Amino acid sequence: MTTTKRKPIGLAWQILIGLILGITVGGVFYGNPHVAEWLKPIGDIFIRMMKMIVVPIVFTTIVLGVSSVGSPKSLGRLGVKTLGYFTIVTMIAIFTGLFAANLVEPGAGINMSTLDKTDISTYVETEETTQDAGLVDKIVNIVPTNILDAMVRGDMLAIIFFSVLFGLGVGFAGEKGQPVVRFFEGVAAAMFNLVNIVMKFAPIGVFALIGVTVSTFGIESLGSLFKLIATLYVTALLFMVIVFGAIMKWVGIRVSDFTRIFKDELLLTYSTASSETVLPRVMEKLERMGVPKSIVSFVVPTGYSFNLDGSALYQALAALFIAQMYGIDLSIGTQLTLVFVLMLTSKGMAAVPGVSFVVLLATLGTVGIPAEGLAFIAGIDRIMDMMRSVVNVTGNTLASLVIAKWEGVLDEDQLETFMSTEGKKDDVRSA
């Protein structure tokens, strides 16, 4: 008698089950503080487990990637193209958010007396601390005085700066630098294996995080802010389909293929509202798709500080929402000023907690919008953060494919093979 071996449930399905169970439990026990007390530590542990891996992976992969680039000239060209691409796409995202806000007007006619206000003092303190440092100071602080301290604080820009220089040093060392390369290759391999181990706990982490969110916030509490949430979600989806879809077509990949290949990562990002949880898996998959390590290791970590398309779109939309809520009519010139300010304030702040709120606090006052209006939408920020994180991850993942094709180093045969074989199967290692 022949026994049929059951196919393991893929990671995407496991996460989806965790998501549904979390919503169910949170809805049933809405308003019960004990649910958050029990579930929050579980969700926090999963997030912390993923974050503990990010810095070692970023450091080792950048060193390995840069050491293989060849020369500072090649690295400089790569940097210019990467930052140029980031700037263009981020600007399109900001204009998209402004267009949606002007078209739908989600803040018009809202009675603020019916809205709950959330304490945003933490964001205000962070913004004040950030603003105390001028542009010159921010540039200076990119250079770490102590790399170990930068790693402890998770200062991604400082880590990237040191990693790039260290990678160049290893590359210039030639044969003498090979033991260092082999060491970092071993460390990187061990860390990616650790990612696969940690990801086995992803469904439990998702269940806990969503359960806390729903039990604390509730579905019915959306009230007047539902229009803002719906506008963000629809706009973000259209942005990904139209703008990212056009870029994907140029790269040679369909939106459906991209979604299928990265479904695990996108679903996990949405569930946890965290881009960092999927950074290692995204980098690994891009290399398997034919993007050179030197491109992946530079573009993806840099994008986490300079290419936050979802956050940029949200910030533009939220700014106009608050203006509409207060009955403030912003002229075209003022909105263009908002675009310019957002382009400046949103760069290099990915490591700051509550980055989108911090950026908005630093921006609203410059165009005459009351910053205290953020208190009305802070309570639903988690729900909006889930979608903007998905856009951020999609944009950073796509950027590596774009830069690789732009540089003429994308292995299109390997990409096609991956999409036709591995991309259509459940990743057994993640299940």
Secondary structure, DSSP 8 states (H G I E B T S, - for coil): ----------HHHHHHHHHHHHHHHHHHTTT-HHHHHHHHHHHHHHHHHHHHHHHHHHHHHHHHHHHTT--HHHHHHHHHHHHHHHHHHHHHHHHHHHHHHHHH-TTTT--GGGS-----HHHHHHHHHHHHS-HHHHHHTTS-S-HHHHHHHT-HHHHHHHHHHHHHHHHHTGGGGHHHHHHHHHHHHHHHHHHHHHHTTHHHHHHHHHHHHHHHH-SGGGGGGHHHHHHHHHHHHHHIIIIIHHHHHHHT--HHHHHHHTHHHHHHHHHHT-SGGGHHHHHHHHHHTT--HHHHHHHHHHHHHH--HHHHHHHHHHHHHHHHHTT----HHHHHHHHHHHHHHTTT-TTSTTHHHHHHHHHHGGGT--GGGGGGTGGGHHHHHHHHHHHHHHHHHHHHHHHHHHTT---HHHHHHHHHTGGGS--GGG-
